């Protein structure tokens, strides 16, 4: 018989991964405290229109990187917890689009908190300063304990900061991936006197009206920023690693804007405002926005060198979660990239909770270390860059096996796989500016899946029309607006992602 135990656990961060952790830990019977430095839950989804008070090339003063017009890049049917669907609101006041804006997802996160009583364990305005090994005491039960030191601001006494320490049985680090801007190294960057900022500080395009703007980096944030700027700026020049890596959908969007131009990487910045590109072209720019991603950083975490961060590889970690030498009293939830969020983080959190309770056992530290080394060796042999060490590349077989093996999590239904691959194909091949809104359904499997989970209503056979060409039943004309919004184009396409993100 398994001996179950309850642990006192500190979760650092109240974003998606932190709240997933809190819910699973509470379900497993643990005593949970969540520490969040912001004034509300949501992490990166907690939009803050203000960008005052910090270095525009640093992160100080701005926790969230969200800009005003951000929308999901994955369908809402997939962007949710396993047992808490992201349905459009019933009162008609929310964003019912299949790819809603950031405010709708923040509302969903808050609804999740309310549904599971998570706010009872969240301490807001609480910044973790240090996590270290606790000194042993006579009252110890023999297990490893960790001390957390934090500072907290009191809303009723503005400006007063109190520093406190507390001992916990275990720490879950769930601070997210988008807090410390990553900047390129460009000749002349330190002397270029015109406006430079990281996309972390970008909110709205208004202040760039009539300017010549250079955007460095062309992944998701770079694409959205460049296309938005093209509507107000005189010219937008985008630096890309290679023209071969530009997806067809991006080319279609770029072709519609006469003032949007693609170049090879920036070679140097000149004192007179010129920006020189590797293809030999140059422009005199007013502003440069670096859409160059983020670096993982845990400045509060003291592990004595047992856990390090090297070019976004946190390690050594067993299955992206447990450091072999410090498990299970220290774990990380939310490091994997290119996975379905929040679903994969929910799986990680459930595993952590079950390990801490004794329901699941970890391998020996030696076995975990060997597994971590073998994993990284295999990635290096496959030429995956170190910075993508935690990239899963939507490998559903890995994700399903991870959940089944570690915490008995059910496998993903086939219709959801089809829905994701179709969404990825549309993002890559269709128009980058319109793929979120131009869709219709043509897959029996996905339609049946949507109906089975309550996204679309089953309708009596006599109320359903039939398209003679494709044999797919059409929805009855009584379908409401929110339901019609959830009708989209589904095509199975399984091979479009890996190479794109490995480049």
Secondary structure by P-SEA (a helix, b strand, c coil): cbbbbbbbbbbccccaaaaaaaaaaaaaccbbbbbbcccccccccccccccccccccccccccccccccccccccccccccccccccccccccccccccccaaaaaaaaaaaaaaacccccccccccccccccccccccccccbbbbbbbbbbbcccccbbbbbbbbbcbbbbccccccbbbbbbbccccccccbbbccccccccccccccbbbbccccaaaaaaaaaacccccbbbbbbcccccccaaaaaaaaacccccccccccccccccccccccccccccccccccbbbbbbcccccccccccccccccccccccccccccccccccccccccccaaaaaaaaaaaaaaaaacccccccaaaaaaaaaaaaaaaaaaccccccccccccaaaaaaaaaaaccccccccaaaaaaaaaaaaaaccccccccccbbbbccaaaaaaaaaacccccccccccccccccccccccccccaaaaaabbbbbbbcccccccccc
